[in-house]
Amino acid sequence: MSNIIISAILFSMLALAIGIPGGIIFYIKKRRKKKKWRFLKDLAHKLGGHTEGEKHFIFHKGHTLELIYKKHPEAPVVCIPSGFSGDFYITKNTSGNPDSIDFPIMLFMIDAIMGKKIKTGDREFDGKFDVIGSVKIRPFIETYFSDEQKKNAVEEIFKYGAYEIQFKDQTICATPFKDINPEFIKAVLEPLLVLTNDIPVVPEETLKLSPEAKLRLSIGSFPFILIIIGFISYIGGYWKYYLLSPEVFHQIVLRYIYVVRGLYFIFHIMIMLKPFSPGEWGIGSIFTKKGGAHSKYVPLKSNKQSSRSISFRKFFFVFRIVFAAILIYVSFTYAGRNLARLLNGMLDKGEQTEHTVEDIYKFQNKKNLSYIRFPSWRNPGTKEQLHIGSSEYKAIVPGKTKMIITTKPGAFGFEWIVSKKIEQKKQEEF
């Protein structure tokens, strides 16, 4: 009865520990949602609009615009239907360099479908704004921003205090730097309407990833996939297929991993990085040719800005190679060792063999890990060392206990332990 009461008390305490904070969070979220709803409702009414359930609308020249709260980052925005299903966003280019690079793509190297800065073809516009999106919508971006009116509309929206313009879910949304207000909405209504005019129609096949982009995505993702494979292999094989000599196994397996890892690194660099060229180092963004055949290159920026631009691009070009080398080294080593261990046991069709070990010496290292040492049956005259659990360590009494170890040869020739059992020696065995 006492155990039932104790269990009930513990369950009640656990329910309170989870329920009270959960209830508080739920209440706060509901209150914030209601506050946002009232804010947008008042804003819509001030602009002559109305509210339908959870949605808030305003009208301008026959067009319906919606006021919503964007989640990432959380901010009230004004949106208008666009009819374009692609996703991208526009922010200010703080560097002023039309050839500036996007840091996330250099860090993660997977720039095939996300985080890629897309050039519009107008260097002056690219120097003021960054268009970030998937490379598959490049044809649309180039066609869309060939219209001077749309580029002017983007400049106007940012001039009125916008932080970001986002094209998503067939809408165009303007996000203000500060809290949204009627003045901002009135100012950006006309430019937003301009952005919805004459949306270019791009063939569906051009919006798909090209074979080259798919290859770059596959190559960039492969090391991360290997890390996942290595983790799964470690969970499934480290203790189940415990090796008798893990040190020797690692040395031999690493020889093959070195070769594969090196070949993949060369292939990775050839595909993921562009060849060395003036454009790759940013030189093309610093000098432009002007005049006739005998004219000189005229710098567009000061020497200080130019050297900083080159240094920045050089740093990230080298950083990308170093990051790729580290990622490939870690992923191939981790996955190769664990996967080889797992397959060595899973694919083993050999017979089990029992070995009786009597002369056992046990010890613990500086990390308090327990080991035993005993004569080897594979190489007479040498010793085998085996890691054991704390309970096994306590059960072993040198001279009074023996261990029966069952092994299999291993699919790759690395003997592994199927089971081990501790028994007391019989009187006649002493």
C-alpha positions in Angstrom: 0.0 0.0 0.0 2.8 2.4 0.9 4.4 1.8 -2.6 1.1 2.8 -4.3 0.9 6.0 -2.2 4.5 6.9 -2.9 3.9 6.2 -6.7 0.8 8.4 -6.6 2.6 11.2 -4.9 5.5 11.1 -7.3 3.1 11.0 -10.3 1.3 14.0 -8.9 4.5 15.9 -8.4 5.6 15.1 -11.9 2.2 16.2 -13.3 2.5 19.5 -11.4 6.1 20.0 -12.5 5.1 19.6 -16.2 1.6 21.0 -16.0 2.2 24.3 -14.2 5.0 25.6 -16.5 3.1 24.3 -19.5 -0.1 26.1 -18.4 1.9 29.3 -17.9 3.5 29.1 -21.3 0.1 28.4 -23.0 -1.5 31.3 -21.2 1.3 33.7 -22.2 1.2 32.6 -25.9 -2.6 32.9 -26.0 -2.4 36.4 -24.4 0.3 37.5 -26.9 -1.7 36.1 -29.8 -4.8 38.1 -28.6 -2.7 41.2 -28.2 -1.3 40.9 -31.7 -4.8 40.3 -33.1 -6.1 43.5 -31.4 -3.1 45.5 -32.7 -3.6 44.4 -36.3 -7.4 44.9 -36.0 -7.0 48.5 -34.9 -4.4 49.1 -37.6 -6.7 47.7 -40.3 -9.6 49.8 -39.1 -7.4 53.0 -39.1 -6.6 52.3 -42.7 -10.3 51.7 -43.7 -10.0 47.9 -43.7 -11.8 45.1 -41.8 -11.2 41.9 -39.9 -12.5 38.5 -40.9 -12.0 36.0 -38.1 -8.2 35.8 -37.6 -7.3 37.7 -40.8 -7.0 41.5 -41.2 -7.4 43.2 -44.6 -6.9 46.7 -46.1 -7.8 47.9 -49.6 -6.0 50.1 -52.1 -7.0 50.8 -55.7 -9.0 47.7 -56.0 -6.3 45.5 -54.4 -6.7 43.6 -51.2 -3.7 43.5 -48.8 -3.3 41.5 -45.6 -1.7 42.5 -42.3 -0.1 39.5 -40.6 2.6 38.6 -38.0 5.6 36.9 -39.5 7.2 34.2 -37.3 10.9 34.4 -38.3 11.8 36.9 -37.2 8.6 37.8 -35.4 7.3 41.1 -36.8 4.0 42.6 -38.2 4.2 42.8 -42.0 1.9 44.0 -44.9 1.5 41.5 -47.7 -0.1 41.5 -51.2 -0.8 38.5 -53.5 1.9 38.0 -56.2 1.0 34.8 -58.0 4.6 33.7 -57.9 5.2 30.4 -56.1 9.0 30.7 -55.6 10.6 31.8 -52.3 13.3 34.5 -51.9 13.9 37.7 -49.9 15.6 41.0 -50.4 17.8 42.8 -47.8 20.2 45.7 -47.8 23.8 44.9 -48.9 25.7 46.5 -46.0 29.1 46.0 -47.7 28.2 47.9 -50.8 30.1 45.3 -52.9 28.0 43.7 -55.7 30.3 40.6 -55.5 30.0 40.2 -51.8 29.5 36.5 -50.7 27.0 35.1 -48.4 28.6 33.7 -45.2 26.2 30.7 -44.6 27.0 29.2 -48.0 30.7 29.3 -47.3 30.2 27.8 -43.9 28.0 24.9 -44.9 28.9 24.6 -48.5 25.5 23.5 -49.5 24.5 26.4 -51.7 22.6 24.4 -54.3 19.1 25.1 -52.9 19.4 27.5 -49.9 21.3 30.6 -48.7 22.6 31.6 -52.1 23.0 35.2 -53.1 21.6 35.6 -56.6 22.9 38.4 -58.9 20.3 40.3 -60.9 22.7 41.4 -63.6 22.6 45.1 -62.5 25.9 45.7 -60.6 24.6 49.0 -59.1 21.4 47.3 -57.8 23.5 44.3 -56.5 25.7 46.7 -54.6 22.7 48.1 -52.7 20.6 45.0 -52.1 21.1 41.2 -51.6 18.6 38.9 -53.3 18.8 35.6 -51.3 17.1 32.4 -52.6 17.5 29.1 -54.4 19.7 29.0 -57.4 16.8 27.3 -59.3 14.9 30.6 -59.5 17.9 32.5 -61.0 16.1 32.8 -64.4 13.1 34.4 -62.7 15.3 36.8 -60.7 17.2 38.0 -63.8 14.0 38.5 -65.8 12.1 40.1 -63.0 14.7 42.7 -62.1 15.4 43.6 -65.7 12.5 46.0 -65.2 13.7 49.4 -63.9 10.3 50.1 -62.3 10.7 47.1 -60.0 14.2 48.0 -58.9 13.0 51.5 -58.2 10.1 50.1 -56.2 12.5 48.0 -54.1 14.6 51.2 -53.4 11.4 53.1 -52.3 10.2 50.4 -49.9 13.6 50.3 -48.2 13.8 54.2 -48.2 10.5 54.2 -46.1 12.1 52.0 -43.4 11.8 48.4 -44.5 14.0 45.8 -43.1 13.2 43.0 -45.6 11.0 42.3 -48.6 10.0 38.6 -48.8 8.4 36.7 -51.7 6.7 33.6 -50.2 3.6 31.5 -50.5 2.5 33.6 -53.6 2.6 36.9 -51.6 5.0 39.8 -51.4 5.5 41.1 -47.8 7.3 44.2 -46.5 8.8 44.1 -43.0 9.5 47.4 -41.3 12.6 47.9 -39.1 10.5 49.2 -36.3 6.8 48.4 -35.3 4.5 48.7 -38.2 2.4 51.9 -38.4 -0.2 53.5 -40.8 2.4 55.8 -42.3 4.7 52.9 -43.3 1.8 51.0 -44.8 0.6 54.0 -46.8 4.1 54.7 -48.1 4.8 51.1 -49.3 1.4 50.4 -50.9 2.3 51.8 -54.3 5.7 50.2 -54.5 4.3 46.9 -53.5 1.7 47.1 -56.3 4.5 47.8 -58.7 6.2 44.6 -57.6 3.1 42.6 -58.4 2.7 44.0 -61.9 3.8 41.9 -64.9 5.2 38.9 -63.0 7.3 37.1 -65.6 6.3 33.6 -66.5 9.3 31.2 -66.2 8.9 27.7 -67.6 8.5 25.1 -64.8 11.5 23.1 -66.0 13.8 26.0 -65.5 12.8 26.2 -61.8 14.0 22.7 -61.2 17.5 21.9 -60.0 20.0 21.4 -62.8 22.1 18.2 -62.9 25.1 20.2 -61.7 23.2 21.7 -58.8 21.9 18.3 -57.8 25.5 16.9 -58.0 26.8 19.8 -55.8 24.0 19.2 -53.3 24.7 15.5 -53.1 28.4 16.0 -52.7 27.9 18.8 -50.1 25.5 16.6 -48.1 27.5 13.4 -48.2 29.8 14.0 -45.2 26.8 14.8 -43.0 25.1 11.6 -44.2 28.2 9.7 -43.3 28.2 11.1 -39.8 24.6 9.9 -39.3 25.6 6.5 -40.7 28.6 6.3 -38.4 26.4 7.2 -35.4 23.8 4.5 -36.2 26.7 2.0 -36.8 28.2 2.9 -33.5 25.0 2.3 -31.6 24.3 -1.0 -33.5 27.8 -2.5 -33.5 30.1 -1.2 -30.8 29.0 -3.5 -28.0 27.2 -6.1 -29.9 30.2 -6.9 -32.1 33.0 -6.1 -29.6 36.4 -6.7 -31.2 39.1 -8.7 -29.5 41.8 -6.4 -30.8 40.2 -3.0 -31.6 43.6 -1.2 -31.9 44.8 -3.5 -34.7 41.4 -3.2 -36.4 41.5 0.6 -36.4 45.1 0.7 -37.8 44.2 -1.6 -40.8 40.8 0.0 -41.5 42.3 3.5 -41.4 44.7 2.6 -44.2 41.8 2.1 -46.6 40.0 5.2 -45.2 43.0 7.4 -46.0 42.9 6.4 -49.7 39.1 6.8 -50.0 39.1 10.1 -48.0 41.9 11.6 -50.1 40.2 10.7 -53.4 36.9 12.1 -52.2 38.5 15.4 -51.0 40.0 16.0 -54.4 36.7 15.2 -56.1 34.9 17.4 -53.6 37.2 20.4 -54.3 36.9 20.0 -58.1 33.1 20.0 -58.0 32.2 22.3 -55.1 34.8 25.1 -55.7 35.3 27.1 -58.8 38.7 27.2 -60.6 41.1 29.9 -59.6 40.3 33.1 -61.5 40.3 36.9 -61.0 36.5 36.7 -60.5 36.9 34.1 -57.8 39.3 36.3 -55.8 37.0 39.3 -56.1 39.4 41.2 -58.5 36.6 41.6 -61.0 34.6 43.6 -58.5 37.4 46.1 -57.9 38.6 47.0 -61.4 36.6 47.7 -64.5 37.9 48.5 -68.0 37.1 51.9 -69.3 37.9 53.5 -72.7 39.7 52.1 -75.7 42.2 49.3 -76.2 45.1 51.2 -74.6 43.2 52.5 -71.6 44.1 51.4 -68.0 42.0 49.7 -65.4 40.3 52.3 -63.3 39.6 51.5 -59.6 36.0 51.7 -58.6 36.8 51.9 -54.8 39.5 53.2 -52.6 42.6 51.1 -52.2 41.7 50.3 -48.6 38.2 49.0 -49.6 39.7 47.1 -52.5 42.4 45.3 -50.4 39.8 44.5 -47.7 37.4 43.0 -50.3 40.2 40.8 -51.7 41.3 39.7 -48.3 37.8 38.9 -47.3 37.2 36.6 -50.3 40.6 35.0 -50.0 40.0 34.2 -46.3 36.6 32.5 -47.1 38.0 30.7 -50.1 40.7 29.2 -47.9 38.3 28.7 -45.1 36.0 26.7 -47.4 38.8 24.3 -48.3 39.9 23.9 -44.7 36.3 23.4 -43.5 35.8 20.8 -46.2 39.0 19.0 -45.3 38.1 18.8 -41.6 34.5 17.7 -42.3 35.6 15.0 -44.7 38.3 13.8 -42.3 35.9 13.5 -39.4 33.0 12.0 -41.3 35.0 9.4 -43.2 37.0 8.3 -40.2 34.0 8.1 -37.9 31.7 6.4 -40.3 34.4 4.1 -41.8 35.5 2.7 -38.4 32.0 2.1 -37.0 30.5 0.8 -40.2 33.4 -1.6 -40.8 33.0 -2.9 -37.2 29.2 -3.4 -37.7 29.6 -5.2 -41.1 32.4 -7.4 -39.7 30.0 -8.8 -37.2 26.7 -8.7 -39.2 28.2 -10.5 -42.3 30.1 -13.1 -40.3 29.1 -16.6 -41.4 31.9 -18.4 -39.4 31.6 -20.9 -36.6 31.6 -20.0 -32.9 34.6 -21.0 -30.8 34.8 -21.3 -27.0 38.0 -20.3 -25.2 38.6 -20.9 -21.5 40.8 -18.3 -19.8 42.1 -19.1 -16.3 45.2 -17.0 -15.8 43.5 -13.6 -15.5 45.0 -10.3 -14.3 42.6 -7.4 -13.7 43.3 -3.7 -13.4 41.8 -0.2 -13.8 43.4 2.7 -15.7 43.5 6.4 -14.7 40.0 6.9 -16.1 38.7 4.1 -13.8 37.9 1.9 -16.8 38.2 -1.8 -16.0 40.3 -4.3 -18.0 41.6 -7.9 -17.8 44.7 -9.3 -19.3 45.1 -13.0 -20.1 47.3 -15.3 -22.3 46.4 -15.2 -26.0 45.1 -18.2 -27.8 45.8 -16.6 -31.2 49.5 -15.7 -30.6 51.0 -18.0 -27.9 53.4 -16.2 -25.7 51.6 -12.9 -25.9 48.8 -11.3 -23.8 45.3 -10.2 -24.8 43.7 -7.1 -23.2 39.9 -6.8 -22.9 37.7 -4.0 -21.6 35.0 -5.2 -19.1 32.2 -3.8 -17.1 32.4 -2.8 -13.4 30.1 -5.7 -12.4 32.4 -8.2 -14.2 35.5 -6.6 -12.7 34.1 -7.2 -9.1 33.1 -10.8 -9.9 36.6 -11.7 -11.1 38.9 -13.1 -8.4 42.3 -13.9 -9.9 43.2 -17.5 -9.2 39.6 -18.5 -8.2 37.6 -17.6 -11.2 37.8 -18.4 -14.9 36.2 -16.8 -18.0 34.7 -18.6 -21.0 34.9 -16.3 -24.0 33.0 -17.3 -27.2 34.2 -15.7 -30.4 33.6 -15.7 -34.2 36.3 -15.0 -36.9 34.6 -12.0 -38.4 33.6 -11.3 -42.0 36.7 -9.2 -42.6 39.0 -11.4 -40.5 38.7 -9.4 -37.2 37.8 -11.8 -34.4 34.9 -10.5 -32.2 33.4 -11.6 -29.0 29.9 -13.2 -29.1 29.7 -13.7 -25.3 31.8 -14.0 -22.1 30.9 -15.8 -18.9 32.6 -15.9 -15.5 32.7 -19.2 -13.6 34.2 -20.3 -10.3 37.1 -22.8 -10.7 36.5 -26.3 -9.5 38.5 -27.7 -6.7 40.6 -29.9 -8.9 41.5 -26.9 -11.2 43.3 -25.1 -8.4 
